[in-house]
Amino acid sequence: MTPPVVAGGIWASWWLLLRVTGQGYSLRPVYAGYQFVPADDLFDAPVSAVWSLHIQPPVWNLVVGAAGGWSPFGDALTLQLVTLALGIGLAASLCALLGALGAPPGWAVGLTALATLNAQVMLHAFEPRYDFAVATLTCLLVWTTTRPAGSRWAVAAPIVVSTTLAATRTLYHPVWLVGVVVLVLIAHRRVLRPANVAVAIAVPLVVIGGWAVKNQVVVERPTVSTLTGMNLLRSVSPATDETALEQMTTDGRISEIWRVGLARWALDGPCLDADQSGTGALDSPTRTLPRQYRTGAFDDGVVPNYNARCFLVAYDQASSDASTIIREHPGAWVRGRLWAANNWFGLPEVDPADRSALWTPLELGTRAALVGAPHPPLPDSWGAPSLWVHRTPVSILLITLSGAVLVTGVRRGVAVGRDGAAHLPEIVAAWTVAWTLVAGIAFELGEQVRFRNAIDPLVIGLGGWLLIDAVRRRRSGRDANSRDAALSQRNARP
């Protein structure tokens, strides 16, 4: 068997072992999560429900809706099979990438296992969230860039995968996608044909541009996602002095969203007079949870439908509030970015509702493997541990390997004009890691670890091999120099 097949088989076996020893698989995000249109609409009519979607790009809602709605096996089993397939694809594509970059089979499989079987990544393999799909797509993207210049699909494959990624998660903005397209075209410029250029331009333009046009038609906003205002407000309001926020609210410069939350503000305001009997993805401002998911804050079974048309006013207001706060209190935005950077490399404990007996050993092993070190002291002014400021152990390995990917990508980028496509994988990987890190810190606060988890497999696998390869090359160079010196000494003897 080839190394990618072995790596995929190991991942599938580990996932199945966790499942049979008690690890639960929950559909709760589909019914309660803000990333989805109402589940009943999604499963009953996936295409029309996704047409009504505006809070997220379309791909993941379409995948979940089609799998759960059209499969004869039911939504729970089918979505588990989708996750299983994504995990196999993640492990296989990462292993294939490492092999294409020269890693021996043992190293490729071992690094893939470390990168994909740890608790930080596996946490996302037991819910149908887009995070796990994003992890698979990032590894698949970099693997597709390993094809030699002039070969079939060398240009089209990375363009298609990167467009799919941009159409799956808002974090991968069209600006990031343009960067990938430009890098691919520059790397292959000596062998480009007009058809290659046409594909590289047309695919993103039709998919991402078409989605923005659809949103203009449906909700009168030409955007990939209408939800970004909420994220922007959350990125700055927790770091702003509460007295200042109260004064701005009293003066009418901002709304009460920062205090009461976006959903409550919308439901008590613009959604109050909405037709509660509506059933479409754009109509009813609330949705009802199945009984098995009525826990915690959702014990009454009623949750917001963030895709309802009346929520658009709340998203616009949140965006306006965020801009006002940033403009009047730029120091708060900077402080929020320091908090976010502090959170990025953390290893928080994860506590799934239904745990396998193997989960605690896996988590302990993950902290050891990722070299989790105690969090350094933080200023007292940053407050107590919370969603906004983490004090969990920090992964020294992730810091080191992220640096390895970024530094190698920059060094290879300098040579891209001379070597063409030879170093494109390292460059695209560095661009993706840098974008995820910067955007995840600049425009979000509190969920940095979840943002980072999507690139953890790529960082651990690729970064690990780049460091190992650098050490091997240096040793080979020293050995060669020693042999040359010994030979010169022998030749110099009378």
Solvent accessible surface area in square Angstrom, and as a share of the most:
residue,aa,sasa,rsa
1,M,193,0.86
2,T,79,0.46
3,P,40,0.25
4,P,33,0.21
5,V,84,0.48
6,V,46,0.27
7,A,4,0.03
8,G,3,0.03
9,G,36,0.35
10,I,68,0.34
11,W,1,0.00
12,A,14,0.11
13,S,70,0.45
14,W,55,0.19
15,W,9,0.03
16,L,84,0.42
17,L,78,0.39
18,L,0,0.00
19,R,69,0.25
20,V,119,0.68
21,T,52,0.30
22,G,39,0.38
23,Q,2,0.01
24,G,22,0.21
25,Y,30,0.11
26,S,37,0.24
27,L,11,0.06
28,R,74,0.27
29,P,7,0.04
30,V,0,0.00
31,Y,35,0.13
32,A,13,0.10
33,G,13,0.12
34,Y,52,0.20
35,Q,8,0.03
36,F,2,0.01
37,V,0,0.00
38,P,14,0.09
39,A,4,0.03
40,D,101,0.53
41,D,32,0.16
42,L,0,0.00
43,F,28,0.12
44,D,119,0.62
45,A,44,0.34
46,P,3,0.02
47,V,95,0.55
48,S,65,0.42
49,A,5,0.04
50,V,10,0.06
51,W,140,0.49
52,S,21,0.14
53,L,0,0.00
54,H,0,0.00
55,I,0,0.00
56,Q,10,0.05
57,P,1,0.01
58,P,22,0.14
59,V,39,0.22
60,W,15,0.05
61,N,3,0.02
62,L,72,0.36
63,V,54,0.31
64,V,0,0.00
65,G,0,0.00
66,A,25,0.19
67,A,16,0.12
68,G,11,0.10
69,G,30,0.29
70,W,158,0.56
71,S,27,0.17
72,P,122,0.77
73,F,133,0.56
74,G,36,0.34
75,D,36,0.19
76,A,46,0.36
77,L,87,0.43
78,T,15,0.09
79,L,1,0.01
80,Q,28,0.12
81,L,88,0.44
82,V,33,0.19
83,T,5,0.03
84,L,30,0.15
85,A,63,0.49
86,L,37,0.19
87,G,0,0.00
88,I,67,0.34
89,G,27,0.26
90,L,0,0.00
91,A,0,0.00
92,A,26,0.20
93,S,7,0.05
94,L,0,0.00
95,C,1,0.01
96,A,19,0.15
97,L,0,0.00
98,L,0,0.00
99,G,38,0.37
100,A,59,0.46
101,L,42,0.21
102,G,49,0.47
103,A,8,0.06
104,P,45,0.29
105,P,86,0.54
106,G,59,0.57
107,W,120,0.42
108,A,1,0.01
109,V,28,0.16
110,G,40,0.39
111,L,15,0.07
112,T,1,0.01
113,A,30,0.23
114,L,58,0.29
115,A,0,0.00
116,T,1,0.01
117,L,32,0.16
118,N,9,0.05
119,A,0,0.00
120,Q,7,0.03
121,V,3,0.02
122,M,0,0.00
123,L,51,0.26
124,H,16,0.07
125,A,0,0.00
126,F,8,0.03
127,E,50,0.22
128,P,2,0.01
129,R,68,0.25
130,Y,14,0.05
131,D,2,0.01
132,F,4,0.02
133,A,6,0.04
134,V,0,0.00
135,A,3,0.03
136,T,11,0.06
137,L,24,0.12
138,T,0,0.00
139,C,0,0.00
140,L,52,0.26
141,L,0,0.00
142,V,0,0.00
143,W,99,0.35
144,T,12,0.07
145,T,1,0.01
146,T,36,0.21
147,R,96,0.35
148,P,95,0.60
149,A,50,0.39
150,G,45,0.44
151,S,38,0.25
152,R,187,0.68
153,W,143,0.50
154,A,3,0.02
155,V,9,0.05
156,A,15,0.11
157,A,20,0.16
158,P,0,0.00
159,I,0,0.00
160,V,68,0.39
161,V,16,0.09
162,S,0,0.00
163,T,3,0.02
164,T,44,0.26
165,L,0,0.00
166,A,3,0.02
167,A,1,0.01
168,T,2,0.01
169,R,6,0.02
170,T,34,0.20
171,L,22,0.11
172,Y,1,0.01
173,H,86,0.39
174,P,39,0.24
175,V,82,0.47
176,W,0,0.00
177,L,4,0.02
178,V,91,0.52
179,G,17,0.16
180,V,0,0.00
181,V,17,0.09
182,V,69,0.40
183,L,34,0.17
184,V,0,0.00
185,L,35,0.17
186,I,70,0.36
187,A,4,0.03
188,H,2,0.01
189,R,96,0.35
190,R,159,0.58
191,V,64,0.37
192,L,48,0.24
193,R,143,0.52
194,P,118,0.74
195,A,64,0.50
196,N,28,0.14
197,V,52,0.30
198,A,58,0.45
199,V,52,0.30
200,A,0,0.00
201,I,96,0.49
202,A,45,0.35
203,V,38,0.22
204,P,17,0.11
205,L,119,0.59
206,V,105,0.61
207,V,61,0.35
208,I,15,0.08
209,G,26,0.25
210,G,34,0.33
211,W,22,0.08
212,A,20,0.16
213,V,95,0.55
214,K,11,0.05
215,N,0,0.00
216,Q,78,0.35
217,V,106,0.61
218,V,22,0.13
219,V,3,0.02
220,E,133,0.60
221,R,68,0.25
222,P,98,0.62
223,T,42,0.25
224,V,21,0.12
225,S,4,0.02
226,T,13,0.08
227,L,2,0.01
228,T,68,0.40
229,G,6,0.06
230,M,30,0.13
231,N,40,0.21
232,L,41,0.20
233,L,8,0.04
234,R,62,0.23
235,S,0,0.00
236,V,0,0.00
237,S,13,0.08
238,P,38,0.24
239,A,3,0.03
240,T,11,0.06
241,D,86,0.45
242,E,110,0.49
243,T,101,0.59
244,A,22,0.17
245,L,4,0.02
246,E,61,0.27
247,Q,95,0.42
248,M,1,0.00
249,T,23,0.14
250,T,109,0.64
251,D,74,0.38
252,G,61,0.59
253,R,102,0.37
254,I,8,0.04
255,S,17,0.11
256,E,72,0.32
257,I,6,0.03
258,W,50,0.18
259,R,100,0.36
260,V,63,0.36
261,G,31,0.29
262,L,12,0.06
263,A,19,0.15
264,R,124,0.45
265,W,55,0.19
266,A,0,0.00
267,L,29,0.14
268,D,83,0.43
269,G,35,0.34
270,P,46,0.29
271,C,0,0.00
272,L,114,0.57
273,D,138,0.72
274,A,27,0.21
275,D,93,0.48
276,Q,108,0.48
277,S,89,0.57
278,G,17,0.16
279,T,113,0.66
280,G,24,0.23
281,A,6,0.04
282,L,21,0.11
283,D,74,0.38
284,S,13,0.08
285,P,0,0.00
286,T,35,0.20
287,R,23,0.08
288,T,93,0.54
289,L,2,0.01
290,P,39,0.24
291,R,184,0.67
292,Q,127,0.56
293,Y,28,0.10
294,R,67,0.25
295,T,74,0.43
296,G,65,0.63
297,A,95,0.73
298,F,54,0.23
299,D,103,0.53
300,D,96,0.49
301,G,0,0.00
302,V,73,0.42
303,V,2,0.01
304,P,18,0.12
305,N,0,0.00
306,Y,36,0.14
307,N,0,0.00
308,A,0,0.00
309,R,117,0.43
310,C,21,0.13
311,F,0,0.00
312,L,7,0.04
313,V,78,0.45
314,A,0,0.00
315,Y,5,0.02
316,D,66,0.34
317,Q,52,0.23
318,A,0,0.00
319,S,42,0.27
320,S,59,0.38
321,D,2,0.01
322,A,0,0.00
323,S,50,0.32
324,T,12,0.07
325,I,0,0.00
326,I,46,0.23
327,R,161,0.59
328,E,68,0.30
329,H,57,0.25
330,P,82,0.52
331,G,42,0.41
332,A,5,0.04
333,W,75,0.26
334,V,78,0.45
335,R,89,0.32
336,G,0,0.00
337,R,20,0.07
338,L,95,0.47
339,W,21,0.07
340,A,0,0.00
341,A,47,0.37
342,N,26,0.13
343,N,0,0.00
344,W,3,0.01
345,F,36,0.15
346,G,2,0.02
347,L,1,0.00
348,P,29,0.18
349,E,131,0.59
350,V,19,0.11
351,D,112,0.58
352,P,24,0.15
353,A,107,0.83
354,D,88,0.46
355,R,87,0.32
356,S,4,0.03
357,A,85,0.66
358,L,56,0.28
359,W,0,0.00
360,T,65,0.38
361,P,78,0.49
362,L,24,0.12
363,E,20,0.09
364,L,119,0.59
365,G,38,0.36
366,T,6,0.03
367,R,58,0.21
368,A,76,0.59
369,A,45,0.35
370,L,1,0.00
371,V,73,0.42
372,G,31,0.30
373,A,28,0.22
374,P,121,0.76
375,H,34,0.15
376,P,79,0.49
377,P,136,0.85
378,L,35,0.18
379,P,69,0.43
380,D,141,0.73
381,S,100,0.64
382,W,39,0.14
383,G,39,0.37
384,A,78,0.61
385,P,91,0.57
386,S,53,0.34
387,L,91,0.45
388,W,69,0.24
389,V,2,0.01
390,H,28,0.13
391,R,80,0.29
392,T,35,0.20
393,P,34,0.21
394,V,20,0.11
395,S,0,0.00
396,I,78,0.40
397,L,39,0.20
398,L,1,0.01
399,I,75,0.38
400,T,65,0.38
401,L,6,0.03
402,S,9,0.06
403,G,29,0.28
404,A,13,0.10
405,V,1,0.01
406,L,48,0.24
407,V,89,0.51
408,T,20,0.12
409,G,4,0.04
410,V,106,0.61
411,R,165,0.60
412,R,67,0.25
413,G,26,0.25
414,V,125,0.72
415,A,11,0.09
416,V,21,0.12
417,G,34,0.33
418,R,169,0.62
419,D,52,0.27
420,G,7,0.06
421,A,14,0.11
422,A,68,0.53
423,H,45,0.20
424,L,0,0.00
425,P,3,0.02
426,E,12,0.06
427,I,13,0.07
428,V,0,0.00
429,A,0,0.00
430,A,9,0.07
431,W,76,0.27
432,T,0,0.00
433,V,1,0.01
434,A,33,0.25
435,W,48,0.17
436,T,0,0.00
437,L,39,0.19
438,V,92,0.53
439,A,10,0.08
440,G,0,0.00
441,I,26,0.13
442,A,15,0.12
443,F,115,0.48
444,E,3,0.01
445,L,0,0.00
446,G,5,0.05
447,E,43,0.19
448,Q,0,0.00
449,V,13,0.08
450,R,33,0.12
451,F,19,0.08
452,R,5,0.02
453,N,6,0.03
454,A,1,0.01
455,I,3,0.01
456,D,2,0.01
457,P,0,0.00
458,L,0,0.00
459,V,3,0.01
460,I,0,0.00
461,G,0,0.00
462,L,0,0.00
463,G,0,0.00
464,G,7,0.07
465,W,5,0.02
466,L,22,0.11
467,L,69,0.34
468,I,37,0.19
469,D,25,0.13
470,A,56,0.44
471,V,77,0.44
472,R,105,0.38
473,R,166,0.60
474,R,162,0.59
475,R,157,0.57
476,S,67,0.43
477,G,31,0.30
478,R,149,0.55
479,D,75,0.39
480,A,35,0.27
481,N,101,0.52
482,S,70,0.45
483,R,155,0.57
484,D,86,0.45
485,A,54,0.42
486,A,40,0.31
487,L,87,0.43
488,S,67,0.43
489,Q,119,0.53
490,R,133,0.49
491,N,112,0.58
492,A,84,0.65
493,R,167,0.61
494,P,181,1.14
